[in-house]
Amino acid sequence: MTINDFAAYLGVRPASVSNYSKSGLVPRTYAIIAIFLGEAADRGINSAQLLGHFGVTPSSVPTGSNVKQLDMFRSSRARLTQNAKKAQAPATTSLGAIGQGRSRE
C-alpha cells in the first residue's frame, strides 16, 4: 500500500502522512493501522477487499472548501486587525483648530 492509498483510507492528504518521516515518529493510531495492514499483506490478505467488506473505502480529500474557509478566515482576521488599529489611533488635531479650541475628528 502506498502513502497515497494509506492517506486516502484515513481521509487525509498524503503530505499529512509523509511529513512524519522528517521526525521519525508517527501518531499511535497511524502505527496501529499500518501494523495491521502490514500483517494482513504478509498473510496474503487483500487489505482493500477486507476494508471494503466492512464499508471502509478510500476517500478523496476535498480541497476547494478548505481553501475558501481559509480565505474567509484571513479576510475576517484582516478586518479585525484594521479595526483594532483604528481604535488605538489617537484623535488628530489640526493646527488651525488648536488656537480655536476645536479638534478635528
C-alpha positions as CSV (number, residue, x, y, z in Angstrom):
1,M,0.0,0.0,0.0
2,T,1.4,3.4,-0.9
3,I,1.3,6.6,1.2
4,N,-1.3,7.9,-1.1
5,D,-3.5,4.9,-0.6
6,F,-3.0,4.9,3.2
7,A,-3.9,8.6,3.3
8,A,-7.0,8.0,1.2
9,Y,-8.2,5.4,3.7
10,L,-7.6,7.8,6.6
11,G,-9.2,10.7,4.8
12,V,-6.1,12.9,5.0
13,R,-3.8,14.5,2.5
14,P,-0.7,12.3,1.6
15,A,1.6,15.1,2.8
16,S,0.0,14.8,6.2
17,V,1.3,11.3,6.4
18,S,4.6,11.7,4.7
19,N,5.5,14.7,6.9
20,Y,6.0,12.3,9.8
21,S,9.1,10.9,8.1
22,K,11.0,14.0,9.0
23,S,10.6,13.5,12.7
24,G,10.7,9.7,12.6
25,L,7.6,9.4,14.8
26,V,4.1,8.8,13.8
27,P,0.8,9.0,15.7
28,R,-0.1,5.9,17.6
29,T,-3.2,5.3,15.6
30,Y,-1.3,5.5,12.3
31,A,1.2,3.0,13.6
32,I,-1.5,0.6,14.7
33,I,-3.3,0.7,11.4
34,A,-0.1,0.3,9.5
35,I,0.9,-2.8,11.6
36,F,-2.5,-4.4,10.9
37,L,-2.4,-3.6,7.2
38,G,1.2,-4.9,7.0
39,E,0.4,-8.1,8.8
40,A,-2.6,-8.7,6.6
41,A,-0.4,-8.2,3.5
42,D,2.2,-10.7,4.9
43,R,-0.6,-13.3,5.3
44,G,-1.7,-12.7,1.7
45,I,-4.9,-10.9,2.7
46,N,-6.0,-8.2,0.2
47,S,-6.5,-5.2,2.6
48,A,-8.6,-3.2,0.1
49,Q,-11.1,-6.1,-0.1
50,L,-11.0,-6.6,3.6
51,L,-11.7,-3.0,4.4
52,G,-14.3,-2.8,1.6
53,H,-16.1,-5.7,3.2
54,F,-16.7,-3.6,6.2
55,G,-17.6,-0.5,4.2
56,V,-14.3,1.3,4.6
57,T,-13.3,2.8,1.2
58,P,-10.6,5.3,0.2
59,S,-11.9,8.8,0.2
60,S,-10.7,11.9,-1.6
61,V,-9.9,14.9,0.5
62,P,-11.8,18.0,-0.6
63,T,-9.6,21.0,-1.3
64,G,-11.9,23.7,-2.6
65,S,-13.9,24.2,0.6
66,N,-10.9,24.3,2.8
67,V,-9.3,27.0,0.7
68,K,-12.4,29.0,0.7
69,Q,-12.7,28.8,4.5
70,L,-9.1,29.8,4.9
71,D,-9.6,32.8,2.7
72,M,-12.7,33.8,4.7
73,F,-10.6,33.4,7.9
74,R,-7.8,35.6,6.5
75,S,-10.2,38.3,5.3
76,S,-12.1,38.4,8.6
77,R,-8.8,38.4,10.5
78,A,-7.5,41.3,8.4
79,R,-10.7,43.3,9.1
80,L,-10.3,42.7,12.9
81,T,-6.7,43.9,12.8
82,Q,-7.6,47.0,10.8
83,N,-10.5,47.8,13.2
84,A,-8.2,47.3,16.2
85,K,-5.6,49.7,14.7
86,K,-8.3,52.3,14.1
87,A,-9.5,52.1,17.7
88,Q,-6.0,52.5,19.1
89,A,-5.1,55.5,16.8
90,P,-5.3,58.9,18.7
91,A,-7.6,61.6,17.5
92,T,-5.7,64.0,15.3
93,T,-5.9,67.8,15.9
94,S,-5.3,70.3,13.2
95,L,-3.0,73.2,13.9
96,G,-5.7,75.7,13.0
97,A,-8.2,74.1,15.4
98,I,-5.7,74.3,18.3
99,G,-5.9,78.1,18.6
100,Q,-9.7,77.9,18.4
101,G,-10.1,75.1,20.9
102,R,-11.6,72.6,18.5
103,S,-10.2,69.2,17.4
104,R,-10.7,67.6,14.1
105,E,-12.0,64.0,14.1
